[in-house]
């Protein structure tokens, strides 16, 4: 059977735009000889719709859009991810569904069995689970249909315990399927690609039939979808793999009657290795581009300090928006070093960014003068240092308002974790581009960016002095980050253990970290939850990012 795989970049809530994407892709794949066209999970409305589902007309409009799509489907059927109303009067109000459309109608509907409700997922809030997967018979062939999480029951997946032994793949094993399809909207993080391939190929071997996996691509809010749709034969060989972080339409000829080999094929495809720095850069570029464009922004703003964080964000922004649409602004204070100003200008010139300089010494002096009568009996401290960051925030937000440009924040995950950032200062902005990237990863990305430019025969965009100099917020003379923080390789290792792995202080000390250092880092992480709750949304690239997937109370007393 010739399967048409439609790996598309939908927009949440853009029913008309998504409908055009679906019908254009359908027509193109049918013209290429597809005998069945497959789309990703919830593509009619975009994923994740979240509480849009509770708007009174939203699901009604989604169902009307699906009927319009189905009316345009001819002799070649299409499997399309959508929302279906639960009319039973029992359970959640909706189903996460896959509509099998044929000859102008929705001929059959499959419903998702396993509803992820962890990390960034909250599907149990909206959808009623199906008790078993659906098998559709088309052209005499039995086709099992699963939706995303339905295949995430492999022994290596910890969250399988949430489903009390329910396993849609095992349920299909007794149904004598000749093809299994999984439509997905599986967001990417930097340890996930190979896991999906294992799930798909193991399911194919268990069911003794080919499996087609079609994933979403693109950015929606903080989530980035990498595509990487694939097809496995019955022996677990990957016979086709679609592009990473890009739309693609492809027809794959699948032999439904080929005999299974005695042993499952090994995983050899290089396209699904653990993410590289290239993947991280491409993911962040895609996430930023889609966040901006889907929100209506055509231009971006970035404050360039001459440091490594803003340099990396500047390169990503130039790739996402086109350099002429990214305005870089230097905001030097009375204590800004000459090399910082020079490095900021050099980066902007290397990238071809419009560049502006707004000195802030006068504004800072005015704030100091206004506060002097009240502060007269108190020594200067971090309060005065933060005035500089907050003046910069005010000026950058003014530029954003005046020119309708998206202001990008440049804080990394390490800084955000321990509160090494200024609320209403450098935290001002509409999107945290690298807020889920540890500082050590920022350095690795900067070196990769320059090396990639050299490989392509281009001059490296990031000044080497930006990479080599000690990192500094430059809010006081001769300041460096390591005045108040441990070396970043040590800090990041502690943060990964505490934030992502959920380790306690005792666990971290047992790993060899100094007890006083662990206590200090953990204390800073816990105390700065209030800052993170007010931070701009950030692009997610790790298994556990700050934001919707991590729900720690601000007001709490527990210390692990």
C-alpha positions in Angstrom: 0.0 0.0 0.0 1.3 3.4 -0.9 1.0 5.6 2.2 1.0 9.4 2.0 2.7 10.8 5.1 1.7 14.5 5.7 4.1 16.0 8.2 2.7 19.5 8.6 3.1 22.6 10.8 -0.4 23.6 12.0 -1.4 26.5 14.2 -3.5 26.1 17.3 -7.0 27.5 16.6 -6.4 28.5 13.0 -9.1 26.2 11.7 -9.2 27.8 8.2 -5.5 27.8 7.8 -5.1 24.2 9.1 -7.9 23.1 6.7 -6.0 24.6 3.7 -2.8 22.9 4.8 -4.7 19.5 5.1 -6.5 19.8 1.7 -3.4 21.0 -0.1 -1.3 18.2 1.3 -4.0 15.7 0.5 -4.2 16.8 -3.1 -0.4 16.7 -3.5 0.0 13.2 -2.0 -2.9 11.8 -4.1 -1.2 13.3 -7.2 1.9 11.4 -6.2 0.0 8.1 -6.1 -0.9 7.8 -2.4 -3.5 5.1 -1.6 -4.1 6.4 2.0 -3.1 9.8 3.3 -2.2 10.2 7.0 -2.1 13.4 9.1 -0.9 14.1 12.6 -2.8 14.2 15.9 -5.4 17.0 16.3 -4.2 18.7 13.1 -7.7 20.1 12.4 -7.4 22.4 15.5 -3.7 22.3 16.2 -1.9 20.8 19.2 -2.2 21.5 22.1 -5.6 23.3 22.1 -5.7 23.3 25.9 -8.6 25.4 27.4 -9.7 26.5 23.9 -11.6 23.2 24.1 -13.8 24.8 26.8 -14.9 27.8 24.7 -18.5 27.2 23.9 -18.2 27.0 20.1 -14.7 25.8 19.6 -15.3 22.1 19.3 -18.4 22.7 17.3 -16.3 24.8 14.9 -13.7 22.1 14.8 -16.3 19.4 13.9 -17.7 21.7 11.2 -14.2 22.2 9.7 -13.7 18.4 9.7 -16.9 17.9 7.8 -15.7 20.5 5.2 -12.4 18.6 4.9 -14.2 15.2 4.7 -16.4 16.5 1.9 -13.3 17.1 -0.2 -11.9 13.6 0.3 -12.4 11.3 -2.7 -11.6 7.7 -3.5 -8.3 7.9 -1.6 -9.1 7.9 2.1 -7.4 10.2 4.7 -6.8 9.7 8.4 -7.1 13.0 10.2 -6.5 14.0 13.8 -9.4 15.9 15.3 -11.7 16.5 18.4 -15.0 14.6 18.8 -17.8 15.5 21.2 -18.6 12.9 23.8 -22.4 12.7 23.5 -22.8 9.8 26.0 -23.5 12.1 28.9 -20.8 10.3 30.9 -17.1 11.3 31.4 -15.1 14.1 30.0 -16.8 16.2 27.3 -14.5 15.3 24.3 -12.5 12.6 22.6 -9.1 12.9 21.1 -9.9 11.3 17.8 -8.8 10.2 14.4 -11.3 10.5 11.6 -11.1 8.0 8.7 -12.5 10.1 5.8 -13.6 8.5 2.5 -15.8 9.5 -0.4 -16.9 12.8 1.2 -17.8 11.4 4.6 -16.3 10.5 8.0 -16.5 6.8 7.5 -15.1 5.8 10.9 -13.7 7.4 14.0 -10.9 6.0 16.3 -10.4 7.4 19.8 -7.3 7.8 21.9 -7.0 5.2 24.7 -4.1 6.6 26.8 -4.3 10.2 27.9 -1.0 11.7 29.1 -1.4 13.9 32.2 2.1 14.7 33.3 4.8 17.2 32.4 3.4 19.5 29.7 0.4 17.2 29.0 -3.0 17.6 30.6 -5.3 15.6 28.3 -7.3 14.0 31.1 -8.6 17.4 31.8 -10.5 17.4 28.5 -10.7 14.0 26.9 -12.5 10.7 27.8 -10.3 7.6 27.1 -11.4 4.9 24.8 -11.3 1.3 26.2 -9.5 -0.1 23.1 -8.0 1.0 19.8 -10.0 0.9 16.6 -9.5 -1.4 13.6 -10.7 -0.1 10.2 -11.1 -2.3 7.2 -10.3 -0.7 3.9 -9.8 -2.3 0.6 -9.9 -5.7 2.4 -7.0 -4.6 4.7 -7.3 -4.5 8.5 -5.7 -1.2 9.7 -5.2 -0.6 13.5 -5.3 3.0 14.5 -3.5 4.4 17.6 -2.9 8.0 18.7 0.4 9.1 20.1 0.5 8.0 23.8 -1.2 4.7 22.8 2.2 3.2 21.9 4.1 4.7 24.9 3.7 1.5 27.0 7.1 0.0 26.3 9.0 -1.4 29.4 11.5 1.4 29.1 8.8 4.1 29.6 8.2 5.0 33.2 4.8 6.6 32.7 3.3 3.3 31.5 2.4 2.6 35.1 -0.2 5.4 34.9 -2.4 3.2 32.7 -2.9 0.2 35.0 -1.7 -2.3 32.4 -3.8 -1.1 29.5 -1.7 -1.5 26.4 -3.4 -0.7 23.0 -0.5 -2.3 21.1 -1.1 -5.6 22.9 -4.8 -5.2 22.3 -4.2 -4.9 18.6 -2.0 -8.0 18.6 -5.1 -10.2 18.7 -6.8 -8.3 15.9 -4.6 -9.6 13.0 -3.8 -6.1 11.7 -2.0 -5.8 8.4 -1.0 -2.2 9.1 -0.9 -0.1 12.2 -0.9 3.7 12.1 0.1 6.0 14.9 -0.8 9.7 14.5 1.1 11.9 16.9 1.8 15.4 18.2 4.9 14.4 20.2 6.9 17.4 21.3 10.7 17.2 21.1 13.3 17.4 23.8 17.0 16.5 23.6 16.8 12.9 24.6 13.7 11.7 22.8 14.3 10.9 19.1 15.7 7.4 19.5 13.0 6.5 22.0 10.2 7.0 19.4 12.0 4.9 16.9 12.2 2.1 19.4 8.5 2.3 20.2 7.5 2.2 16.5 9.9 -0.6 15.5 9.1 -2.8 18.5 5.4 -2.3 17.9 5.8 -3.4 14.3 7.7 -6.5 15.4 5.1 -7.3 18.0 2.2 -6.9 15.7 4.0 -8.6 12.7 2.9 -5.8 10.4 4.2 -2.4 9.2 3.7 0.6 11.4 3.4 4.2 10.0 4.1 7.0 12.5 3.1 10.5 11.5 4.2 13.3 13.8 3.5 17.1 14.0 6.2 19.6 13.3 6.6 23.2 14.3 6.4 25.4 17.4 3.3 26.1 19.5 3.9 28.2 22.6 6.8 26.6 24.5 6.6 23.3 22.7 8.6 22.4 19.7 7.6 19.4 17.5 10.3 17.9 15.4 8.4 15.8 12.9 10.7 12.8 12.1 7.8 10.7 11.0 8.8 7.2 10.0 7.6 3.9 8.7 8.8 0.5 9.9 8.3 -2.8 8.2 7.1 -5.9 10.1 10.7 -6.8 11.0 11.5 -3.5 12.6 13.4 -2.1 9.7 12.9 1.7 9.3 12.0 1.9 5.6 11.4 5.7 5.6 12.2 8.6 7.8 11.0 12.1 7.2 12.8 15.4 7.9 13.6 16.8 11.3 12.1 20.2 12.2 10.6 20.8 8.7 7.4 20.0 6.9 7.5 17.1 4.4 5.1 15.2 2.3 6.2 11.8 1.2 4.6 8.7 -0.4 6.0 5.4 1.0 5.3 2.1 -0.6 4.8 -0.4 2.2 4.6 -4.2 1.6 1.8 -5.4 3.8 2.3 -9.1 3.1 6.1 -9.3 3.5 7.1 -12.1 5.9 8.6 -11.0 9.2 12.3 -11.9 9.9 13.0 -14.1 12.8 14.9 -11.4 14.7 14.0 -7.8 15.1 16.1 -5.4 13.0 18.7 -3.4 14.9 18.3 0.4 15.2 20.8 1.8 12.7 19.2 4.9 11.3 21.4 8.0 12.0 18.4 10.3 11.6 17.1 9.4 15.1 20.2 9.6 17.2 20.2 11.6 20.5 20.0 15.2 19.7 23.1 17.1 18.7 23.9 20.7 19.1 22.7 21.1 15.5 19.3 19.8 16.6 19.2 22.2 19.6 20.0 25.2 17.4 17.5 24.1 14.7 14.8 23.5 17.3 15.3 26.9 19.0 15.2 28.6 15.6 12.0 26.8 14.6 10.4 27.5 18.0 11.3 31.2 17.9 10.2 31.6 14.3 6.8 30.0 14.9 6.2 31.7 18.2 6.8 35.1 16.5 5.1 34.5 13.2 2.1 32.7 14.6 1.7 35.4 17.2 1.8 38.1 14.4 5.3 39.4 15.0 7.4 40.1 11.9 10.3 41.8 13.8 12.3 41.1 16.9 14.3 43.1 19.4 17.3 42.0 21.4 19.5 43.8 23.9 23.1 42.9 23.1 25.4 43.1 26.1 28.5 41.7 24.5 28.1 38.5 26.5 27.7 35.0 25.3 23.9 34.6 26.1 22.8 37.6 24.0 25.2 36.6 21.3 23.7 33.1 20.9 20.2 34.5 21.0 21.2 37.1 18.4 22.4 34.3 16.0 19.2 32.3 16.6 17.0 35.4 16.1 18.8 36.3 12.8 18.2 32.7 11.6 14.5 32.8 12.6 13.5 36.3 11.4 16.1 37.3 8.8 18.8 39.7 10.0 17.1 42.9 8.7 14.1 42.2 10.9 16.1 41.9 14.2 17.1 45.1 15.8 20.0 44.9 18.2 20.4 47.5 21.0 23.4 48.2 23.1 22.5 49.9 26.4 25.8 50.8 28.1 26.0 52.1 31.6 28.8 54.1 33.3 30.5 50.8 34.2 30.1 48.9 31.0 33.5 47.7 29.7 34.9 48.8 26.4 35.2 45.2 25.2 31.5 44.6 25.9 30.4 47.5 23.7 32.9 46.4 21.0 31.8 42.8 21.1 28.1 43.8 20.9 28.7 45.9 17.8 30.9 43.3 16.2 28.2 40.6 16.6 25.6 42.9 15.1 27.9 43.7 12.1 28.8 40.0 11.6 25.1 39.1 11.5 23.9 42.1 9.5 21.6 43.3 12.3 20.4 46.9 12.5 22.2 48.3 15.6 21.3 51.1 18.0 23.1 52.4 21.1 21.1 54.0 24.0 23.4 55.0 26.9 21.6 54.5 30.2 23.9 56.4 32.6 21.7 59.5 32.7 18.5 57.5 33.4 20.3 55.5 36.1 21.5 58.7 37.7 18.0 60.1 37.6 16.6 57.1 39.4 19.4 57.3 42.0 18.7 61.0 42.6 15.0 60.3 42.9 15.6 57.6 45.5 18.4 59.4 47.4 16.3 61.1 50.0 14.6 57.8 50.9 17.8 55.7 50.7 20.1 58.2 52.5 20.6 56.1 55.6 21.3 52.9 53.7 24.4 51.6 52.0 24.5 50.9 48.3 23.8 47.2 47.4 22.2 45.0 44.8 19.2 47.4 44.7 21.3 50.0 42.9 22.8 47.4 40.6 19.3 46.2 39.6 18.2 49.8 38.7 20.5 49.5 35.7 18.9 46.2 34.6 15.4 47.7 35.1 16.2 50.9 33.2 17.3 48.6 30.3 14.0 46.7 30.6 11.9 49.9 30.5 13.8 51.2 27.4 13.6 47.8 25.5 9.9 47.5 26.3 9.3 51.0 25.0 11.0 50.1 21.7 8.9 46.9 21.6 5.7 48.9 22.1 6.6 51.6 19.6 7.7 49.3 16.7 5.5 46.3 17.4 8.6 44.0 17.7 8.9 40.9 19.8 11.4 41.5 22.7 13.5 38.4 23.3 14.9 37.7 26.7 18.4 36.2 26.9 18.6 34.5 30.3 19.7 30.9 30.4 18.3 28.0 32.5 21.2 28.1 35.0 20.5 31.8 35.7 16.8 31.4 35.8 17.1 28.4 38.2 19.1 30.3 40.9 17.5 33.7 40.3 20.6 35.3 38.8 18.4 37.7 36.8 16.5 40.9 37.6 12.7 40.8 37.7 11.3 43.6 35.6 14.8 44.1 34.2 16.6 41.7 32.0 13.6 39.3 32.4 11.4 41.7 30.4 10.3 40.3 27.1 7.9 38.1 25.2 9.9 34.9 24.9 12.8 33.2 26.6 14.7 31.8 23.7 17.4 30.0 25.8 15.6 29.8 29.1 15.8 25.9 29.0 19.5 25.9 27.9 22.1 25.5 30.6 25.0 27.9 30.6 27.4 25.1 29.7 25.2 24.3 26.7 25.2 28.0 25.7 29.0 27.9 25.5 28.8 24.6 23.5 26.2 26.2 21.2 28.4 29.3 20.7 31.4 27.2 19.7 29.2 25.0 17.4 27.7 28.1 15.7 31.2 29.4 14.9 32.5 26.0 13.8 29.4 25.5 11.6 30.0 28.9 10.0 33.7 28.0 9.3 32.6 24.6 7.8 30.3 26.6 5.4 33.1 29.0 4.5 31.6 31.9 6.4 33.3 34.0 9.0 32.3 33.0 12.6 29.6 35.4 13.8 30.3 35.4 17.5 33.5 37.2 18.5 36.0 34.9 20.1 36.4 37.4 23.0 32.7 36.9 23.8 33.4 33.2 24.3 36.7 33.5 26.1 36.0 36.3 28.7 34.6 35.5 32.1 30.8 35.9 32.1 29.6 39.0 33.9 26.3 40.9 34.4 28.4 44.1 34.6 26.2 45.7 37.2 29.2 46.7 39.3 32.9 47.2 38.5 34.9 44.0 37.9 31.9 41.8 38.6 31.9 38.2 37.3 29.2 35.5 37.6 31.6 33.4 39.7 31.6 36.0 42.5 28.3 34.6 43.6 27.9 31.3 41.7 30.1 28.1 41.5 31.7 27.2 38.1 29.0 26.6 35.6 29.9 23.0 35.0 29.4 22.2 38.7 26.3 24.4 38.9 24.7 22.8 35.9 25.3 19.3 37.2 23.7 20.1 40.5 20.7 21.8 38.7 20.1 18.9 36.4 20.0 16.6 39.4 17.8 18.8 41.5 15.5 20.3 38.9 15.2 17.6 36.3 15.9 14.4 38.2 14.2 15.4 41.4 17.2 14.5 43.6 17.4 15.6 47.2 20.3 17.4 48.8 21.4 14.1 50.4 21.4 12.5 46.9 23.5 15.3 45.5 26.0 15.2 48.2 26.2 11.4 47.7 27.2 12.2 44.1 30.2 14.0 45.4 29.1 17.6 45.5 30.1 19.7 48.6 27.3 19.8 51.1 27.4 23.6 51.7 27.4 24.2 47.9 24.4 21.9 47.4 22.5 23.7 50.2 23.2 27.1 48.7 22.2 26.1 45.2 19.0 24.3 46.4 18.1 27.3 48.5 18.5 29.7 45.6 16.3 27.5 43.3 13.6 27.2 45.9 13.6 30.9 46.8 13.3 32.1 43.2 10.2 30.3 42.2 8.3 33.6 42.4 10.6 35.0 39.7 10.1 32.1 37.3 6.3 32.4 37.7 6.6 35.9 36.2 9.1 35.0 33.5 8.4 35.1 29.8 7.4 31.7 28.4 10.4 29.8 27.3 11.2 27.3 24.5 11.4 23.7 25.9 14.4 21.6 24.9 15.0 19.4 28.1 12.8 16.6 29.6 11.7 19.1 32.3 11.7 22.8 31.7 10.6 25.6 33.9 7.0 26.5 33.0 3.8 24.5 32.5 5.5 21.1 33.1 6.9 22.0 36.5 4.4 23.1 39.1 6.1 24.0 42.3 4.3 26.2 44.8 5.7 29.6 45.5 4.5 29.6 49.1 5.9 26.4 50.6 8.3 25.3 53.3 9.6 21.9 52.2 13.3 21.5 51.8 14.5 18.2 50.4 
